[in-house]
């Protein structure tokens, strides 16, 4: 049985789009970067921690209720975390509207990277990997930024934008996986899941 350790509706939609059957069990862990932590190390650490926390939780439930919960050997947990980086600085979710506007001004007219860490945890092993995509932004006016922030779309997005939303009009090109920018690099996920038993 595949379990997605994320509350993100975008990740749920992408995983379903790719044809996977799964349940959702969000992980609740601190998501602050460690001092001096590299962006790739940051997202892969969080992805692994999310997947491991949910795997341990569901495995404990299985031990208590073996007649209803999946067998540990059949349990596969997928964790993921996405961040935006510019000049090797992590741009997470904005704290408020002013913070969102600040991030968008920094991204304006430049190319940044979107990095997603992915972790797959099962009884036999833990696999962790990362995907990076370069995203080019057009130059934005203050009026465009203010109007976009006012829609509320940036507020729960790393880097304060959604490529699949209104911000699409400002992105002339990307280099790498589009689905990675949305929040889940499907080809990478499929390769990590290929060796897992998802029949539980």
Backbone torsions as a table, in degrees:
resi	resn	phi	psi	omega
1	UNK	NA	130.1	179.1
2	UNK	-93.6	132.5	178.1
3	UNK	-122.9	130.1	176.2
4	UNK	-93.8	118.2	-177.7
5	UNK	-89.7	57.6	-176.2
6	UNK	-155.2	142.0	175.6
7	UNK	-92.1	0.2	-175.1
8	UNK	-67.1	120.6	176.6
9	UNK	-65.2	-28.5	179.3
10	UNK	-67.6	-41.7	178.3
11	UNK	-66.8	-38.4	176.9
12	UNK	-60.6	-45.2	-179.1
13	UNK	-63.4	-42.6	-178.3
14	UNK	-67.2	-43.1	-179.0
15	UNK	-64.9	-38.9	176.3
16	UNK	-67.4	-40.0	178.5
17	UNK	-58.4	-35.2	-179.1
18	UNK	-79.7	-1.5	173.4
19	UNK	91.8	12.3	-179.9
20	UNK	-87.5	139.0	170.8
21	UNK	-92.8	131.2	-174.4
22	UNK	-159.4	165.0	169.5
23	UNK	-115.3	167.1	-177.3
24	UNK	-116.6	130.1	176.7
25	UNK	-141.7	89.7	-175.0
26	UNK	-60.9	145.5	174.5
27	UNK	-97.6	142.2	178.7
28	UNK	-120.3	99.3	-178.5
29	UNK	-135.4	158.2	173.9
30	UNK	-62.8	138.9	-175.9
31	UNK	-117.9	17.9	179.2
32	UNK	-76.4	138.9	176.0
33	UNK	-66.0	149.2	173.2
34	UNK	-77.5	158.2	-179.0
35	UNK	-58.3	124.0	177.7
36	UNK	73.3	12.7	-175.2
37	UNK	-74.1	129.5	176.7
38	UNK	-65.8	144.8	-178.3
39	UNK	-55.8	-40.3	179.8
40	UNK	-68.4	-42.4	176.9
41	UNK	-61.8	-36.8	-179.3
42	UNK	-63.1	-52.5	-175.7
43	UNK	-71.6	-34.0	178.4
44	UNK	-71.4	-35.9	176.2
45	UNK	-62.3	-47.4	-178.9
46	UNK	-65.2	-41.4	179.1
47	UNK	-59.6	-44.7	-179.6
48	UNK	-66.2	-44.0	-179.5
49	UNK	-62.1	-42.1	178.8
50	UNK	-61.2	-48.2	-177.8
51	UNK	-64.8	-41.9	-177.9
52	UNK	-68.0	-38.8	179.1
53	UNK	-62.1	-45.4	-179.3
54	UNK	-69.5	-39.0	178.7
55	UNK	-60.9	-45.2	179.5
56	UNK	-63.4	-41.5	-179.1
57	UNK	-63.5	-47.1	-178.2
58	UNK	-72.3	-32.3	176.4
59	UNK	-66.4	-37.2	177.5
60	UNK	-66.2	-40.8	176.8
61	UNK	-61.4	-39.4	179.8
62	UNK	-62.2	-41.0	179.9
63	UNK	-64.3	-32.1	-179.0
64	UNK	-82.7	-29.3	-175.1
65	UNK	-135.0	67.2	-174.5
66	UNK	-64.0	-22.2	-177.5
67	UNK	-79.0	-19.2	-177.1
68	UNK	-117.3	-28.2	-176.5
69	UNK	-87.9	159.0	178.6
70	UNK	-67.6	151.0	175.3
71	UNK	-66.2	141.4	-177.6
72	UNK	-54.1	-37.4	-178.7
73	UNK	-66.2	-22.3	-178.8
74	UNK	-94.8	-5.3	-176.1
75	UNK	-85.6	126.1	176.8
76	UNK	-128.4	123.7	-177.6
77	UNK	-114.1	130.7	179.0
78	UNK	-107.9	121.4	175.4
79	UNK	-115.3	149.2	179.5
80	UNK	-151.3	151.2	174.0
81	UNK	-148.7	136.3	-176.2
82	UNK	-121.3	138.4	173.9
83	UNK	-138.6	163.3	175.4
84	UNK	-110.3	136.0	179.6
85	UNK	-127.1	140.8	175.6
86	UNK	-138.8	124.4	-176.2
87	UNK	55.6	37.1	179.2
88	UNK	65.1	14.4	174.9
89	UNK	-97.3	136.8	179.3
90	UNK	-80.8	124.9	174.8
91	UNK	-109.6	99.9	-178.6
92	UNK	-84.8	-154.5	177.4
93	UNK	-73.9	138.9	-177.9
94	UNK	-66.3	145.8	179.2
95	UNK	-76.6	-32.4	-179.7
96	UNK	-160.2	-175.4	-176.6
97	UNK	-63.0	-38.2	179.6
98	UNK	-65.3	-39.3	178.6
99	UNK	-66.9	-39.0	176.9
100	UNK	-62.3	-44.1	178.8
101	UNK	-63.2	-38.8	177.9
102	UNK	-60.7	-46.5	179.9
103	UNK	-62.1	-44.9	-177.8
104	UNK	-64.8	-35.9	175.6
105	UNK	-64.1	-36.6	178.5
106	UNK	-69.0	-37.5	-179.0
107	UNK	-75.9	-24.2	-174.8
108	UNK	-54.4	125.3	175.5
109	UNK	73.9	11.1	-175.9
110	UNK	-128.8	169.9	174.6
111	UNK	-107.2	128.0	178.7
112	UNK	-121.7	176.0	178.6
113	UNK	-115.6	140.7	170.4
114	UNK	-109.9	125.7	-177.1
115	UNK	-122.9	129.0	175.1
116	UNK	-118.3	126.9	171.1
117	UNK	-91.7	139.0	-179.7
118	UNK	-128.7	135.5	177.1
119	UNK	-133.5	136.6	175.3
120	UNK	-119.9	122.4	-178.5
121	UNK	-119.7	128.1	172.4
122	UNK	-139.6	-178.8	-175.6
123	UNK	-62.9	-30.8	-174.1
124	UNK	-86.9	-30.4	-172.4
125	UNK	-163.2	170.7	173.0
126	UNK	-127.6	123.3	177.2
127	UNK	-115.5	132.8	-178.6
128	UNK	-132.2	137.3	178.4
129	UNK	-152.6	171.2	179.2
130	UNK	-139.6	150.9	177.1
131	UNK	-124.8	137.6	178.9
132	UNK	-124.9	137.7	179.0
133	UNK	-130.9	134.5	175.9
134	UNK	-89.9	132.5	-176.7
135	UNK	-125.8	126.2	179.2
136	UNK	-97.8	131.6	176.3
137	UNK	-107.5	140.9	167.8
138	UNK	-69.8	166.7	175.5
139	UNK	-75.7	127.4	-176.2
140	UNK	-105.2	142.1	174.5
141	UNK	-84.3	161.0	177.5
142	UNK	-60.2	-35.6	-179.8
143	UNK	-66.1	-40.8	178.4
144	UNK	-64.3	-43.2	179.6
145	UNK	-62.8	-47.1	-178.7
146	UNK	-62.1	-41.4	-179.6
147	UNK	-66.1	-38.5	179.7
148	UNK	-67.9	-45.5	179.2
149	UNK	-60.2	-36.6	-178.7
150	UNK	-64.5	-22.0	178.1
151	UNK	-72.2	-19.8	-177.9
152	UNK	86.4	-9.8	-176.6
153	UNK	-59.4	-37.2	-175.7
154	UNK	-72.3	-12.5	-161.9
155	UNK	-70.5	-25.0	178.7
156	UNK	-116.7	25.8	-176.7
157	UNK	-116.4	135.5	172.4
158	UNK	-60.2	133.2	-178.4
159	UNK	77.2	-0.3	174.9
160	UNK	68.2	32.4	174.0
161	UNK	-155.8	161.5	176.8
162	UNK	-125.3	116.5	-178.8
163	UNK	-64.6	-28.4	180.0
164	UNK	-86.4	2.2	-178.8
165	UNK	-112.1	-144.9	-175.7
166	UNK	-65.1	-26.1	-177.9
167	UNK	-69.8	-10.0	-179.5
168	UNK	-55.8	-30.8	-177.3
169	UNK	-70.4	-12.5	-179.6
170	UNK	-102.9	5.5	-173.9
171	UNK	-117.4	94.0	-176.7
172	UNK	-72.9	-24.6	-179.2
173	UNK	-162.8	155.5	171.8
174	UNK	-133.7	159.7	173.6
175	UNK	-124.6	108.1	-178.3
176	UNK	126.2	-158.9	-173.3
177	UNK	-80.2	121.6	177.3
178	UNK	-64.1	-43.2	-176.3
179	UNK	-64.3	-26.5	174.6
180	UNK	-60.6	-40.1	-178.8
181	UNK	-69.5	-33.3	176.5
182	UNK	-69.1	-33.2	175.7
183	UNK	143.1	-4.1	179.5
184	UNK	-154.9	108.5	179.7
185	UNK	-72.5	99.7	-168.0
186	UNK	-63.9	-40.5	-178.9
187	UNK	-64.4	-40.8	177.2
188	UNK	-64.5	-44.2	178.8
189	UNK	-59.8	-46.0	-178.8
190	UNK	-61.0	-39.1	-179.7
191	UNK	-67.9	-36.6	179.2
192	UNK	-71.5	-32.3	-179.1
193	UNK	-83.8	-11.7	-172.1
194	UNK	-57.8	-35.0	-177.0
195	UNK	-94.0	8.7	-176.4
196	UNK	-97.1	152.0	174.7
197	UNK	-86.7	105.5	-177.4
198	UNK	-103.8	21.0	-175.2
199	UNK	-94.5	2.1	-176.6
200	UNK	-68.9	NA	NA
